[in-house]
Amino acid sequence: MGISRISIAIYFLFLVVFLPGVSTVSSDEVISELSALQSQSVTGVIHLSNELLRRVLSLPKPRPFHALVFFDAQQLHSKPELSLPTLKSEFALVASSFQSNNPNQKSQLFFFEIELQQSQASFELFGVNSLPHIRLIPPSASKLKADSIAMDASDFSRLADSMADFINSRTKFSVGPIHRPPLISKKMIMFVIVVILIWIPYFLKKLISGKTILHNGIVWMAGAIFIYFFSVSGAMFNIIRKMPMVMADRQNPAKMVFFYQGSGMQLGAEGFSIGFLYTIVGLLLAFVTHALFMVQNRNVQRFLMLFAMFISFWAVKKVVFLDNWKTGYAIHGYWPTSWR
């Protein structure tokens, strides 16, 4: 963590010696302070410093509130495999959603974010040595490393939803629906509406005369292929979860990983690869059913049919192989009973 053992020892000694002396601080004072910091924050997330953590720990147990802490490190924001900026914004969404959905419980669950360079001693108290990391401090926790509850790292792929589930399962609180900001601002929506209203008369004139792109069959065919590819490639999952196309190998940072082994995460490259294989099968099936009958030569028909079957079999075999490699679940074929 980049901090000397002497400094950590001094900080521990300070907590042990002086915490009993400051325990006279009332819970109401600390809650008032935290509520003020909460209201000053746009998202409702409080910046946790060593001093503020000391004041929280000085309260008699059980404390009248839970604390959820997001551990951050600015110097690691440039590493895409950690997704710290995304997780931090999702954590802020959970905090703001909880406070808007539960206005009467705002002072019973506080959301904190703590930065490595500013609070290295606190990182040591929690025993955090890897990121991303989220911990819940129950009211009865006295030793942060042993008594706080860490969120499973495998759950981070679901972002705000998994954080809300973690709160629901570990506390008596329910976060409620996650309030995400709109993709476009109100001014942009008004601008788009004005443009559409201006464009409608021109469009109706072209539509009546039959001179729009909607009358072009090739456009509809291309749109159908795009929607099919978009659906089977998992592109919507990648957009919602903001998944990277590739990521660096943790064992060898100079090597790029295109396929992630594990069912909890999907990279953009592997989604597009699977979507491409599915699309090949779909296009070949469309060719066989809608175009192959136009070929007059029977031998050419047979060759194209066999070629389409071979490519389709190869593509499906690749999809099954990748699914087995990624999830560990194998697909087995079974002969009909009458053939045995």
N, C-alpha and C positions, 0 to 999 in steps of 0.2 A: 504493500500500500504506500510505500515511500515515506513512512514515519518511523522515527527511532523508537526502540523499546523503552528508552528512558522516558520519553514524552508520554508514552502510553501508561507507563507505571505511575508517573506523576498524576495523570488524569484519573486513573483508577483510585489512587490514594486520595485525591481531592473529593471524588464521589463518596468514598467510604467515610472520610473524616468529616466532611462539611455537610453532606446531605442531611444528617440528623438535625443539624443546626438550622437548616432552612426549611425544615418540614413544617415550621409554624405558618408558612404561607398557606392561606386558605384555598380550598378548591374553587370557591367563587371568584377569587382574584385571578387565578390562572385561567378559568373558563372565560371570564370577561376579557382577558387579554387575548386568548385564542379566538374568541368570537369577533373581537375588533380586527385582528389580523385577517380573519376569514372574510369579513365584509369588505376589507380594503383590497382583497385579491379579486381580480376579474373572474377567475374560474373557481374561486373558493378554496384553492390549494395554498397551504401555508408553507413558507420557506422555513425549514427546520435547521437551526444552528445548534452548536454545542451548548450554548447558554440556555436556549429555549428547551432543549432536551433535558438539561439538568433540572430546570424548573418543573417540567412535567413529571420527571422521576421523583422529585422531592415530595410530591403529594402523597398523603397516606393511602394505603391500598385497602379495599379496592377503589380505584379512581372512578369518578362518575362518567367516564367516557372511554370509548375505544379510539385507537389511532391507527390509521393506515399510512404507511410510509413508502414512498417511491424513491429508490436510490438511483442517482444520476451522476454522470461524469461528462462534463463538456468536452474533454479531450477525446472521448470515444464516440462522439456524434457523427464523425466522418466514416465510421465503419458500418456499411449497410447491413451486414449480417446480424448486428445487434438491434437495429431498428429503434434505438433509444429515443430519437425525436418523435417518432410515430407513437411509441408506447407512452411517452410523456403526455402527448396531446390526448390520447385515449384515456389516460388516468385523469386528466383534467375534465374530460367529458363526463366521466363517472362521478367526479366530485360535484360538478355543477348540476348534473341530473339528480343526484341524491338530494341536494339541498333544495332544488326546486320542487321535487316530488314529495319531500318530507320536511316542510318548513318547521315543524314542531320538534324535530329530532336533530336539527343542525348542530346543537351543542353536545350531542351524545356520540357522534362519530366525526372526528376531524381527519382531514386529508393533509398529509405533509409530503413535501419533496425535499430531499437532502442531497447536497452536492459534494462530491469526493474531495476536491481540492480545498473547499472551505471547511469541511467537517470530517477530516480523516479520523480523528479520535472516535467520533460517533460510529463510523464504519467499523472500527475495531470492536467497539462495544457490542454491535450486532453480530460480529463475526462474518461480515459480508466480504467475500473475496472474488466475486464474479458478478457480472451484469448481463442482462437485466435482472432486477431483483425487487420484489415487493414483500413487505412484512406487515403483519397485523399485530399491534400491541394490545393485548387484552387488559381490562381494568386491574386484574390481579397480578400482572407481570411484574416481577422484581428484577430478575436477571434477563436482560434483553436477548442475549444469545440463546438461552435455554427456554425461556418462557414465551417469546414472540413466535408467531406462526408465519412461516414462509410460504408464499404462493408457488405452486409447482411450475417449473420453467416450461413444461410442455403445454401449459394452458395459455401461454402468451399469444399463440397463433390466432386466437379468437378475440384478441384485443379487449375492447371495453366490455363485451358480453361476458368474457371469462372473468374479468375483474369483478363485475357485478355478481356473478355466480359465486365467486370466492367469498365476497362479503355476506351474501345470503346464507351460505353454508357454515360460516364461522361465527356469525353474530346473529342477533335477533332482528336485524334490520333488513329491509327490502329496498333495494335501490330504485326499482321501478323502471319505466321505459327510459332508454337513452335518448336524450334530445340532441341530435346532431344538427349543426348549422346547415342551412340550405346551400346547395352547390353554387347558386348564383344569387347575387344581391337583389334587393327589391328594385333598385334603379335599373339594373340590367333586365329584369323581368318587364318593367314598364317600357323600356326601349324596344325589346323584342315584340311586345304587343303592338306598339305603334308601327313598327316595320311590317308586321303581319297585316294590320288593318290597311296600310297603304298598298300592300302587294296583292290583296284579295281581288280587287276589280280586274287587274291585269291577268291574274291566274284564271279567273272565271272565263275571261274572254278566250284565253288559250285552251282552256278545258273544253269549252263548247265547240271550238273549231277542231279539236282533236290533235293539237300540236304540242302536247306536253310530254315530258319524259314518262309520265304514267301510262302513255299509250305505246311505249316501246317495250316489247317483250324481253329484249336482252337485259334491260334495266331490272325488270322483275326477277329474271333468272339470276343475275349477279347479286341482287339483294337477298334472294332465298339462300344462295350459297354462303353469303357472308353471315346471315343469321344462324345458319346451321353450324358453320365453323365457330362462331362466337359462343354458341350454346355448348358444343361438345368439348371445347378447349379449356373451359373453366375460366374464361376471360373475366366474367362478372365477379368471380371469387377473387381474382387477382386485383381487380379495380377496388372492390370493397375493402379488402384486407391490405391493399397497397403493397403487394408482394413484389420483390425485385425479380428481374429476368434471370439473373445468375447471382451467385454469392461466392465469396472466397472460401477455399478449404481451410478449416481451422488448424489442421495439422501442417498444411503447406500453403501459406497465404498467397504465394505466387501462382497457385493453381486455381482455376475457376471450376465451380460445381454447377452443372446444368440440371442434374437430376438429384433431388433430395430423397434419401431413403428413410421413409417413415410416413405414416398415414396422417400425421397432424399438420403437415405443411406441404405446399406445392409451389414451386418456382414457376415464373412465367414461361421460361424456355421449355420445360417439360409439358406444360399445358398446351402450348402451341404445337409441340411435336405430336402429342396424342391427338389433338384436333386435326392436324394435317393427315394422320393415318385414317381417322374416321372419315374425313372429307374425301379422301381417295376412294374409299369403299362406296360412299354415297354417290359420287360422280360416276363411278363405273357401273353401279346399279342403274342409275338414270340413263346412262348410255346404252346399256343392254336392253332396257325396256322401252326406250323412246327413239333410239336412232339405229340400232343394229338391224332392225327389220328392213331398213331401206337399202341395205347392201344386197345386191342381186346375186353375187357369186356365193354359193353355198360353202365352198372351202374357206373363203375369206371369213364368212360368218362364223364357221366353227373355230377358226384360228383366233379371231377376236374374242369369242366367247371363252375359250380356254385361257387366253391371256388375261381377261378380266377376272376369271375365277382364280388363277394363280396369284395375281397381284392382291386380290381381296383376301385370299387365304394368308398370304405373307403379312399383310397389314394387320389382320386380326390376331395372328400369332404374335406379332410384336407387341400389340396392346396387352394381350394376356400375359406375356413374359414380363413386361414392365410393371403391370399390376401385381404380379406375384413377387417381383423383386422389391417393390415399394412397400407393400402391405404385409407380405409374408403369407398371404392366403393363396393357395394353389387351386386351379380349376382342373378337375378331372373329368375325363370322358368315360361314358359307360356304354357298353354294347347292349343292343336290345336283347331281351330275355330269350327270344326265339332264335337268336344267332348263337347262343352259347351251346 
